[in-house]
Amino acid sequence: MATEADGGGAESDAALARRLQILATEHWGLLAARSTAQSEVLTRISIYLTLVSAGLVTIGLLGQATRFGSWFPAAALGILGFLSVVGLLTLMRVMTVAEEDLMYVVAMNRIRGAYADVDATAAGYFLASPSDDQLGSMVTYSFLRYRGGLEQVLGSSMILSILVNGSVGGMFVGGLCAALGMPVIAAVVVGVVVGLAIVATAVSYGGFRYRMVWKTYAPLRPSAGAPPHWRGR
């Protein structure tokens, strides 16, 4: 009987080691994928901002060189239109990566929960959350203090991309209106309104995507409550 018990214990240890190896491999794979996605989108944003800067400088140089001649409006609108399209594509990728980043955080939280199931003592040392729900993701993004959604959103790369896209889109529409014969003041007003509409639409759509994630996702390990040091939030 002792031999069978020992055998059963050895088999259990082997199964446990195999499970931990599988979890660790998946964990590192998620970390690598998250790092790659973040690096790629930051490069895309840098390229877009460089294009915007170069495009605006080019418009200024063309205006000085041509003395704002007859073909200058067409050239300026062409540059602004190109920047608007590139900006839209960049913003789409930024929103996708933001959703992917949340996906990776939730997946790693779930794996961290599996670690906690294996060794509850080690789980006491985790600062990031082992829960794969909305509160768990918030804790992992900021486990030292409570950070409100407004602070998180306003400081994001997505808002930066949205603001630049709104500015470029507003300039393009305003310039197009002026080129079609609309008074300058009216064209400026239209451009500002369009720019604000782009910003408002993009922010609303980003919020909609975030809400839909938690509306359709079913967590495996819901949070028991906020961390103790968050109670003063």
URTA-V896628 format. One record per residue. N is the residue number from 1. PHI is phi as a letter, one per 40 degrees, with the letter a starting at -180 (* if undefined). PSI is psi in radians with two decimals (none if undefined). OMEGA is omega as a letter, one per 40 degrees, with the letter a starting at -180 (none if undefined). Layout:
# URTA-V896628
((N PHI PSI OMEGA) (N PHI PSI OMEGA))
This chain:
# URTA-V896628
((1 * -0.69 i) (2 c -0.67 i) (3 c -0.75 i) (4 c -0.67 i) (5 c -0.76 i) (6 c -0.73 i) (7 c -0.74 i) (8 c -0.67 i) (9 c -0.72 i) (10 c -0.71 i) (11 c -0.68 i) (12 c -0.75 i) (13 c -0.69 i) (14 c -0.71 i) (15 c -0.69 i) (16 c -0.76 i) (17 c -0.70 i) (18 c -0.73 i) (19 c -0.76 i) (20 c -0.66 i) (21 c -0.75 i) (22 c -0.77 i) (23 c -0.75 a) (24 c -0.69 i) (25 c -0.78 i) (26 c -0.68 i) (27 c -0.82 i) (28 c -0.61 i) (29 c -0.72 i) (30 c -0.71 i) (31 c -0.77 a) (32 c -0.75 i) (33 c -0.70 i) (34 c -0.77 i) (35 c -0.73 i) (36 c -0.76 a) (37 c -0.76 i) (38 c -0.75 i) (39 c -0.74 a) (40 c -0.76 a) (41 c -0.59 i) (42 c -0.64 i) (43 c -0.73 i) (44 c -0.75 i) (45 c -0.75 i) (46 c -0.74 i) (47 c -0.76 a) (48 c -0.79 i) (49 c -0.63 i) (50 c -0.73 i) (51 c -0.72 i) (52 c -0.81 i) (53 c -0.84 a) (54 c -0.66 a) (55 c -0.75 i) (56 c -0.68 i) (57 c -0.71 i) (58 c -0.72 i) (59 c -0.76 i) (60 c -0.74 i) (61 c -0.68 i) (62 c -0.69 i) (63 c -0.72 i) (64 c -0.70 a) (65 c -0.63 a) (66 c -0.03 a) (67 f 0.66 i) (68 f 0.87 a) (69 c -2.99 a) (70 c -0.57 a) (71 c -0.05 i) (72 c -0.79 i) (73 d -0.72 a) (74 c -0.72 i) (75 c -0.76 i) (76 c -0.75 i) (77 c -0.62 i) (78 c -0.75 i) (79 c -0.81 a) (80 c -0.64 i) (81 c -0.73 i) (82 c -0.76 i) (83 c -0.62 i) (84 c -0.75 i) (85 c -0.81 i) (86 c -0.69 i) (87 c -0.71 i) (88 c -0.77 i) (89 c -0.68 i) (90 c -0.75 i) (91 c -0.67 i) (92 d -0.74 i) (93 c -0.66 i) (94 c -0.76 i) (95 c -0.68 i) (96 c -0.76 a) (97 c -0.61 i) (98 c -0.72 i) (99 c -0.68 i) (100 c -0.70 i) (101 c -0.75 i) (102 c -0.69 i) (103 c -0.79 a) (104 c -0.69 i) (105 c -0.78 i) (106 c -0.72 i) (107 c -0.73 i) (108 c -0.57 i) (109 c -0.72 i) (110 c -0.73 i) (111 c -0.67 i) (112 c -0.61 i) (113 c -0.64 i) (114 c -0.67 i) (115 d -0.73 a) (116 c -0.61 i) (117 c -0.59 a) (118 c -0.74 a) (119 a 1.71 a) (120 c -0.51 i) (121 c -0.79 i) (122 c -0.55 a) (123 c -0.44 i) (124 c -0.26 i) (125 c -0.07 i) (126 c 2.30 i) (127 c -0.71 i) (128 c 2.72 a) (129 c 2.51 i) (130 c 0.11 a) (131 b 2.37 a) (132 b 0.70 i) (133 b -3.00 a) (134 c -0.80 i) (135 c -0.68 i) (136 c -0.70 i) (137 c -0.66 i) (138 c -0.68 i) (139 c -0.73 a) (140 c -0.65 i) (141 c -0.48 a) (142 a 1.44 a) (143 c -0.07 i) (144 c -0.51 i) (145 a 2.79 i) (146 c 2.30 i) (147 b 2.08 a) (148 c 2.78 a) (149 c -0.61 a) (150 c -0.75 i) (151 c -0.71 a) (152 c -0.75 a) (153 c -0.82 a) (154 c -0.50 i) (155 c 0.13 a) (156 c 2.78 i) (157 c -0.47 i) (158 c -0.75 i) (159 c -0.69 i) (160 d -0.82 i) (161 c -0.69 a) (162 c -0.77 a) (163 c -0.75 i) (164 c -0.72 i) (165 c -0.74 i) (166 c -0.71 i) (167 c -0.82 a) (168 c -0.77 i) (169 c -0.71 i) (170 c -0.73 i) (171 c -0.67 i) (172 c -0.83 a) (173 c -0.73 i) (174 c -0.75 i) (175 c -0.66 i) (176 c -0.73 i) (177 c -0.73 i) (178 c -0.69 i) (179 c -0.48 i) (180 c 0.03 i) (181 h 0.08 i) (182 c 2.48 i) (183 d 2.58 a) (184 d -0.79 a) (185 c -0.77 i) (186 c -0.69 i) (187 c -0.69 i) (188 c -0.76 i) (189 c -0.78 i) (190 c -0.75 i) (191 c -0.75 i) (192 c -0.76 a) (193 c -0.77 i) (194 c -0.74 i) (195 c -0.77 i) (196 c -0.64 i) (197 c -0.68 i) (198 c -0.78 i) (199 c -0.84 a) (200 c -0.72 a) (201 c -0.77 a) (202 c -0.74 i) (203 c -0.75 i) (204 c -0.71 a) (205 c -0.70 i) (206 c -0.73 i) (207 c -0.65 i) (208 c -0.77 i) (209 c -0.71 a) (210 c -0.77 a) (211 c -0.66 a) (212 c -0.55 i) (213 d -0.86 a) (214 c -0.29 i) (215 c -0.56 a) (216 b -0.24 a) (217 c 2.39 i) (218 b 1.92 a) (219 c 2.60 i) (220 c -0.54 a) (221 b 1.48 a) (222 c 2.69 i) (223 c 2.50 i) (224 c -0.35 a) (225 i 3.02 i) (226 c 2.66 i) (227 d 2.64 a) (228 d -0.68 a) (229 c -0.01 i) (230 c -0.08 a) (231 c -0.41 i) (232 c 0.20 a) (233 c none none))
